[in-house]
Amino acid sequence: MASDFGILSLVPPLLAIVLAIVTRRALLSLFLGVWVGGIIYSESVGVAQTFDWIIASIGKSTFNAKILVFTLLLGAGIALIWRLGGALAITRFATGRIDSHRKIGAAAWLLGIIWNFDDYANNAIVGSSMKDLADNMNMSREKLAYILDSTAAPVATMGISSWVAFEIGLIANQYKKLGIVGETPSAAATFLRSIPFNMYSLLAVAMVGVIVLTQRDFGEMLEAENRAQRTGNVIRENARPLQNIKEDLGEPVLDDAPLRMFIAPVFALVVVVIGGAVMMGYAPGRTTVEMINNTNIATALVWGSFAMVATAIVLALIEDAMTLDETMDTVIDGFGTMLTAVSILVLAWSIGSVATALGTGTYVTSYATGVVSPMVLPIIIFLTSAFISFAIGTSWGTMSIMTPIVIPLAWNIGSSSPQFVSVAIGAMFSGAIFGDNCSPISDTTVLASTFAGSDHIDHVRTQMYYAFTVLLATAVMFLLYGVTNLSPLLLLPAGVVTLVVLVYAFSEWDAHRKDLSAKPASNQMSTSNLTSDD
């Protein structure tokens, strides 16, 4: 039984996380975590089991395989846009309109909220659109990665997305197993009722707005932003950004490229992804939720990224900017820019397989749910889900582990109250997003680093201060709910006010302690002095 591994089930994921943060070497740390898991699981040197997990994470899951293809094709598409001068064209277009650190942050935040149907595409499109503009405003890559990461999974878990289809499916399966279909609202209705209680996701998105609009920072982000504003260096010296466009691809072939070199490929990506998802999910008489349940967003992402590459190649040939051979060379180079990210993704999935095989989530849950009452159940569910998600690096995995426990528990403890089940489900989803939002072994976190052009561990270290601040505010809100039973319509504004107070307090205290400006962007330089990779 997986539970036989007991506390040892915590060792591989926690070892990988601690090593990644301390050493700043994500690949080595993740591999060692998987290897130690192999030793624990097989009671031998663990090499064979280690590579079984790694290989399975690539080929056993078609979803994983599609995401790898999507990521590589996106790398190719971005490389073509760069070589065609599209990135510079969008920068020139927006420079007069987005002319401050606050405006670029607000634009990235709003785009992240609007682009809500997939966290991977969110990171890719918003990151690719905003990176050069952010560099021009001396925004640190760590700050851009934080904005991407905290508006990707938190928004996707509530938007019109594959996430929602997955979450509704989990609820529906449990309703069937418990035999309570008909005694509760539909799974879709239960999900909608749970959204106000998905407080971490809502407050995480709000936190980005607070940070961007107040221009206040604390923790290691304070140092990163002061560095960027004082020196123009948007990445730390000796950092290892996951994407190194200029160094890997060279200078653009067009100095004064038209805006269509950026817009056309990105438009093709967006239209084909949305159109493909709708086409696969559509059937006469289906509701929107049923369409989401029956579509395949991973396949749509592959189609869209291919359309992006094809459009860029056609543009290059029509404009006589590149030969066919040059476009093919650029496609291969684009694949190369994604190799580090793909490697980390594979190992992150592998460590998730380790946690599943050792029963990490089951072990944590069995202890955390030992003392329950209606008053404390939401906060226990939230904190348990947050810990599991941080440890195994996947919110979907956490939801899969927790849903069969949370729904029956809430149904029985809450006196068969559908409303209480919605609260418990919201708390579970809320905690699950925490790990996806800041765990160094989360695929979403990896892709945020990739498309912001940030060192992965620098992104993790700077973001953790903000994620734990939101975690604290969310825990307080769930505790208040348990004690007072207040409506989330009152709790969420109180949570936002709490975040504002915490941001001001932490930024002033940290800036005074480090003798730095609490509002680095207020000292914004008028010109960039970039010494970063691109």
C-alpha positions in Angstrom: 0.0 0.0 0.0 1.2 3.5 -0.7 0.5 4.6 2.8 3.1 2.1 4.1 5.8 4.6 3.2 4.5 7.0 5.9 6.6 10.1 6.5 9.2 8.9 3.9 6.6 9.9 1.3 7.4 13.5 2.1 11.1 13.2 1.5 11.4 13.3 -2.3 9.2 16.4 -3.1 10.5 18.4 -0.1 14.1 17.5 -0.8 13.7 18.7 -4.4 12.0 21.9 -3.3 14.6 22.7 -0.6 17.6 21.9 -2.9 16.2 23.9 -5.7 15.7 27.0 -3.5 19.1 26.6 -1.7 21.3 25.7 -4.7 19.3 27.5 -7.5 19.9 24.4 -9.6 16.4 23.2 -10.6 17.3 20.3 -12.9 19.8 18.7 -10.4 17.4 19.2 -7.5 14.5 17.7 -9.3 16.5 14.7 -10.5 17.8 14.0 -7.0 14.3 14.2 -5.7 13.1 11.6 -8.2 16.1 9.4 -7.6 15.6 9.4 -3.8 12.0 8.6 -4.4 13.2 5.6 -6.5 15.4 4.4 -3.7 12.5 4.7 -1.2 10.1 3.0 -3.5 12.3 0.1 -4.7 14.5 -0.3 -1.7 17.6 -0.4 -3.9 19.7 2.1 -5.8 16.5 3.3 -7.5 18.1 4.1 -10.9 15.7 1.9 -12.9 12.6 3.2 -11.1 13.9 6.8 -11.5 14.1 6.5 -15.3 10.8 4.6 -15.5 9.1 7.6 -13.9 10.9 10.0 -16.2 10.1 8.1 -19.3 6.5 7.6 -18.3 6.0 11.3 -17.7 7.0 11.9 -21.4 5.2 9.0 -23.1 2.6 7.5 -20.9 0.4 10.6 -20.7 -0.7 12.0 -24.1 -1.6 15.2 -22.3 2.0 15.6 -21.2 3.2 14.8 -24.6 0.9 17.4 -26.2 2.1 20.0 -23.7 5.7 19.3 -24.7 4.9 19.6 -28.4 3.0 22.8 -27.6 5.9 24.3 -25.6 8.4 23.5 -28.4 6.2 24.9 -31.1 5.7 28.0 -29.1 9.5 28.4 -28.8 9.7 28.1 -32.6 6.9 30.6 -33.0 8.5 33.1 -30.7 11.9 32.6 -32.4 10.4 33.4 -35.8 8.6 36.5 -34.4 11.9 37.7 -32.9 13.9 37.1 -36.1 11.2 38.8 -38.2 11.4 41.9 -35.9 7.9 41.4 -34.5 9.0 41.8 -30.9 10.6 45.1 -31.7 7.5 46.2 -33.7 5.2 45.6 -30.8 7.6 47.4 -28.5 7.7 50.5 -30.8 3.9 50.5 -31.1 3.3 50.3 -27.3 6.2 52.5 -26.1 4.3 55.7 -26.4 1.2 54.3 -24.9 2.6 52.1 -22.1 5.3 54.5 -20.9 5.8 53.6 -17.2 6.6 50.8 -14.9 3.1 50.9 -13.4 1.4 50.9 -16.8 3.4 47.9 -18.1 2.5 46.0 -14.9 -1.1 46.9 -15.1 -1.3 45.9 -18.8 0.3 42.5 -18.0 -2.1 42.0 -15.1 -5.2 42.9 -17.1 -4.1 40.7 -20.1 -3.5 37.8 -17.6 -7.1 38.2 -16.3 -8.6 38.5 -19.8 -6.7 35.5 -21.2 -8.4 33.0 -18.9 -8.9 29.7 -20.9 -5.5 28.2 -20.3 -2.5 28.8 -17.9 0.1 27.6 -20.4 -1.1 29.9 -23.2 -1.6 32.7 -20.7 2.1 32.6 -19.8 3.2 32.3 -23.4 1.1 35.0 -24.9 1.2 37.6 -22.1 4.9 36.9 -21.5 5.9 37.2 -25.1 3.8 40.4 -25.6 5.1 42.1 -22.5 8.8 41.1 -22.0 10.5 43.6 -24.2 8.2 46.4 -23.0 8.9 45.4 -19.4 12.7 45.5 -20.2 12.3 49.0 -21.6 10.7 50.1 -18.3 13.4 48.4 -16.3 11.0 46.0 -14.7 12.9 43.0 -13.4 12.3 39.7 -15.0 11.4 38.3 -11.6 8.5 40.9 -11.3 7.2 40.0 -14.8 7.4 36.3 -14.0 5.4 36.9 -10.8 2.7 38.8 -12.7 2.4 36.0 -15.2 2.4 33.2 -12.7 -0.2 34.8 -10.4 -2.6 35.5 -13.2 -2.3 32.1 -14.9 -3.4 29.2 -12.8 -5.5 31.5 -10.4 -7.5 32.9 -13.3 -7.7 29.6 -15.3 -9.2 27.8 -12.3 -12.3 30.1 -12.6 -12.4 31.0 -16.2 -13.7 29.3 -19.4 -11.0 26.7 -19.4 -9.9 23.1 -19.3 -9.4 23.6 -15.6 -13.1 24.2 -15.1 -14.0 21.1 -17.1 -11.6 19.0 -15.0 -12.9 20.4 -11.7 -16.6 19.9 -12.6 -15.7 16.4 -13.6 -14.2 15.6 -10.2 -17.3 16.9 -8.5 -19.7 15.0 -10.7 -17.7 11.7 -10.2 -18.0 12.1 -6.4 -21.7 12.9 -6.5 -22.2 9.7 -8.5 -20.1 7.6 -6.1 -21.9 9.0 -3.0 -25.3 8.5 -4.6 -26.4 12.1 -3.9 -27.1 13.2 -7.4 -30.5 14.9 -7.2 -30.0 15.8 -3.5 -27.5 18.5 -4.5 -27.3 21.1 -7.3 -25.6 19.9 -10.4 -21.8 19.6 -10.4 -21.6 22.7 -12.6 -23.8 24.7 -10.2 -21.8 23.5 -7.2 -18.6 24.7 -9.0 -20.1 28.1 -9.6 -21.2 28.3 -5.9 -17.6 27.4 -4.9 -16.0 30.3 -6.8 -16.4 32.9 -4.0 -14.7 30.5 -1.6 -11.8 30.0 -3.9 -10.3 32.8 -1.9 -6.6 32.2 -2.6 -7.1 32.4 -6.4 -9.2 35.6 -6.1 -6.8 37.2 -3.6 -3.7 36.2 -5.5 -5.0 38.0 -8.6 -5.9 41.0 -6.3 -2.4 40.9 -4.8 -0.9 41.4 -8.3 -3.0 44.5 -8.7 -2.0 45.8 -5.2 1.7 45.3 -6.0 1.5 46.8 -9.5 -0.6 49.8 -8.6 1.1 50.7 -5.3 4.6 50.0 -6.8 5.6 48.6 -3.4 7.8 45.5 -3.0 9.3 43.4 -0.2 11.4 40.3 0.3 13.8 39.4 -2.5 11.5 41.1 -5.1 12.4 44.4 -3.4 16.1 43.7 -4.1 15.4 42.6 -7.7 13.3 45.7 -8.5 15.9 48.1 -6.9 18.6 46.4 -8.9 16.6 46.8 -12.2 15.7 50.4 -11.5 19.2 51.5 -10.4 21.3 49.6 -12.9 19.0 48.6 -15.7 19.9 44.9 -15.2 16.6 43.1 -15.5 18.2 39.8 -14.4 20.6 39.0 -11.6 24.3 38.7 -12.4 25.1 35.0 -13.1 21.4 34.2 -13.4 20.4 31.4 -15.8 17.3 32.6 -17.6 15.2 29.7 -19.1 14.9 31.6 -22.4 17.8 33.4 -24.0 16.4 34.8 -27.2 19.1 37.3 -28.4 22.0 35.0 -27.5 20.5 31.9 -29.1 18.9 33.5 -32.1 20.9 36.6 -32.9 19.6 40.0 -34.1 16.3 40.4 -36.0 16.6 40.3 -39.8 14.3 43.3 -40.2 15.1 46.6 -38.4 11.8 48.3 -39.0 9.3 45.4 -39.2 5.6 46.1 -39.6 3.3 45.3 -36.6 1.8 42.4 -38.5 5.0 40.4 -37.9 3.8 40.1 -34.3 0.1 40.4 -34.5 -0.6 37.8 -37.3 1.2 34.8 -35.7 -0.3 35.6 -32.2 -3.7 36.1 -33.7 -3.4 32.7 -35.5 -2.5 31.1 -32.2 -5.5 32.6 -30.4 -8.1 32.0 -33.1 -7.0 28.4 -33.7 -6.8 27.5 -30.0 -10.3 28.9 -29.3 -11.8 27.7 -32.5 -10.3 24.2 -32.1 -11.5 23.9 -28.6 -15.1 25.0 -29.6 -15.1 22.7 -32.6 -14.1 19.7 -30.5 -16.5 20.4 -27.7 -19.5 21.5 -29.8 -22.5 19.3 -30.4 -26.2 20.3 -31.0 -27.9 21.0 -27.7 -24.8 21.1 -25.5 -24.5 23.9 -23.0 -21.3 25.9 -22.6 -20.3 23.8 -19.6 -20.9 20.5 -21.5 -18.8 21.9 -24.4 -16.0 22.6 -22.0 -16.4 19.1 -20.5 -16.1 17.5 -24.0 -13.3 19.5 -25.6 -9.6 18.8 -25.5 -7.7 22.0 -24.7 -4.2 20.3 -25.0 -4.9 19.3 -28.6 -6.2 22.8 -29.4 -3.0 24.3 -28.0 -0.9 22.1 -30.3 -3.0 23.1 -33.3 -2.7 26.8 -32.3 1.0 26.8 -31.8 1.5 25.0 -35.1 -0.7 27.7 -36.8 1.5 30.3 -35.1 4.6 28.8 -36.6 3.0 28.3 -40.1 1.8 31.9 -40.2 5.2 33.3 -39.2 6.9 31.2 -42.0 4.4 32.3 -44.6 4.9 36.0 -43.6 8.7 35.5 -43.8 8.4 34.2 -47.3 5.8 36.7 -48.5 7.9 39.7 -47.1 11.1 38.1 -48.6 12.6 38.5 -45.1 13.9 35.0 -44.8 14.4 32.0 -47.1 12.6 28.7 -46.4 15.9 27.2 -45.1 16.4 30.1 -42.8 12.9 29.7 -41.3 13.6 26.0 -40.7 16.8 26.8 -39.0 15.0 29.3 -36.8 12.4 26.8 -35.9 15.1 24.4 -34.7 16.8 27.2 -32.8 13.4 28.0 -31.2 13.1 24.4 -30.1 16.5 24.8 -28.5 15.4 27.8 -26.4 12.8 25.6 -24.8 15.0 22.6 -23.9 15.7 23.7 -20.4 12.1 24.5 -19.7 11.0 21.1 -21.2 13.6 19.3 -19.1 12.3 20.9 -16.0 8.7 20.1 -17.0 9.5 16.5 -17.5 11.3 16.2 -14.1 8.5 18.2 -12.4 5.9 15.7 -13.8 8.2 12.9 -12.7 8.4 14.1 -9.1 4.6 14.2 -9.2 4.7 10.5 -10.2 7.0 9.9 -7.2 4.5 11.6 -4.8 1.7 9.6 -6.2 3.5 6.2 -6.0 4.6 6.9 -2.4 1.2 8.3 -1.3 2.4 11.7 -0.2 -1.0 13.3 -0.5 -2.8 10.5 1.2 -0.4 10.5 4.1 -0.7 14.3 4.7 -4.5 14.2 4.4 -4.9 11.3 6.9 -3.2 13.4 9.6 -4.6 16.8 8.7 -8.2 15.7 8.8 -7.9 14.0 12.2 -9.6 16.9 14.0 -12.6 18.3 12.2 -15.7 20.3 12.9 -17.8 22.5 10.6 -16.1 25.6 12.0 -12.5 24.6 11.3 -13.1 22.2 8.3 -12.7 24.9 5.6 -9.3 26.2 6.9 -8.1 22.6 7.5 -9.0 21.7 3.9 -7.4 24.8 2.6 -4.1 24.4 4.5 -3.9 20.7 3.7 -4.5 21.2 0.0 -1.9 24.1 0.0 0.7 21.9 1.6 0.1 18.9 -0.7 0.1 21.1 -3.8 3.3 22.8 -2.8 4.9 19.4 -2.1 3.9 17.7 -5.3 3.8 20.7 -7.6 0.5 20.1 -9.3 -2.9 21.6 -8.4 -4.7 19.0 -10.6 -3.0 16.2 -8.8 -3.9 17.8 -5.5 -7.5 18.1 -6.5 -7.6 14.5 -7.6 -6.2 13.4 -4.2 -8.4 15.7 -2.1 -11.8 15.6 -3.9 -12.7 12.0 -2.9 -11.9 13.0 0.7 -13.3 16.5 0.9 -16.8 16.0 -0.6 -17.8 13.0 1.6 -16.3 14.7 4.6 -18.2 18.0 4.0 -21.4 16.1 3.2 -21.3 14.2 6.5 -20.0 16.9 8.8 -22.1 19.6 7.2 -25.3 17.7 7.8 -25.8 17.0 4.1 -25.8 20.7 3.3 -25.0 21.5 -0.4 -23.9 24.9 0.6 -21.3 23.6 3.0 -20.0 21.2 0.2 -19.5 24.3 -2.0 -17.5 26.0 0.7 -15.3 22.9 1.2 -14.8 22.5 -2.5 -13.8 26.2 -2.8 -11.3 25.8 0.0 -9.8 22.7 -1.6 -9.4 24.4 -5.0 -8.0 27.5 -3.2 -5.3 25.5 -1.5 -4.5 23.5 -4.6 -3.7 26.7 -6.5 -1.2 27.9 -3.9 1.3 25.1 -4.8 0.7 25.6 -8.6 1.4 29.3 -8.0 4.7 29.1 -6.2 6.2 25.6 -6.0 9.5 25.3 -7.9 8.3 21.9 -9.2 5.1 23.2 -10.7 4.8 23.2 -14.5 3.0 26.6 -14.5 5.7 28.1 -12.4 8.4 26.8 -14.8 6.5 28.3 -17.8 6.1 31.6 -16.1 9.9 31.7 -15.7 10.4 30.6 -19.3 8.2 33.2 -21.0 9.4 36.0 -18.7 13.0 35.1 -19.5 13.7 34.8 -15.8 16.0 32.5 -13.8 13.6 29.9 -12.5 14.8 29.8 -8.9 15.0 33.6 -8.8 11.4 33.7 -9.8 10.4 31.1 -7.1 12.4 32.9 -4.4 11.0 36.3 -5.2 7.4 35.1 -5.6 7.2 33.1 -2.4 7.0 36.2 -0.2 3.9 37.3 -2.1 2.3 33.9 -2.3 2.7 33.3 1.5 1.3 36.7 2.2 -1.8 35.7 0.2 -1.8 32.4 2.0 -1.9 34.2 5.3 -4.7 36.5 4.3 -6.7 33.6 2.9 -6.3 31.5 6.1 -7.5 34.5 8.1 -10.6 34.8 5.9 -11.4 31.1 6.2 -11.0 31.3 10.0 -13.3 34.3 10.1 -15.8 32.4 8.0 -15.7 29.5 10.3 -16.3 31.7 13.4 -18.8 34.2 11.9 -20.3 32.5 8.8 -20.0 35.8 7.0 -20.8 36.0 3.3 -17.7 35.9 1.0 -19.0 39.1 -0.4 -17.9 40.7 2.8 -14.8 38.5 3.4 -13.2 39.0 0.0 -13.1 42.9 0.3 -11.8 42.4 3.9 -9.1 40.1 2.4 -8.1 42.7 -0.2 -7.8 45.4 2.6 -5.7 42.9 4.6 -3.4 42.5 1.6 -3.0 46.3 1.2 -2.1 46.7 4.9 0.3 43.8 4.8 2.0 45.1 1.6 2.5 48.6 3.0 3.7 47.2 6.4 6.1 44.6 4.9 7.5 47.0 2.2 8.2 49.8 4.7 9.8 47.4 7.2 11.9 45.5 4.7 13.0 48.7 2.9 14.1 50.3 6.1 15.9 47.1 7.2 17.8 46.9 3.8 18.2 50.6 3.3 16.4 50.4 0.0 13.5 52.3 -1.6 10.1 50.7 -0.7 8.9 51.9 -4.1 11.8 51.1 -6.5 9.8 52.1 -9.6 9.4 55.7 -8.3 13.1 56.1 -9.0 12.6 54.8 -12.6 15.4 55.6 -15.0 14.4 57.3 -18.2 16.6 55.0 -20.4 17.4 51.4 -20.2 20.9 50.1 -19.6 20.2 46.4 -20.2 23.0 44.0 -19.6 20.7 41.0 -19.5 20.5 38.2 -22.1 18.1 39.9 -24.4 
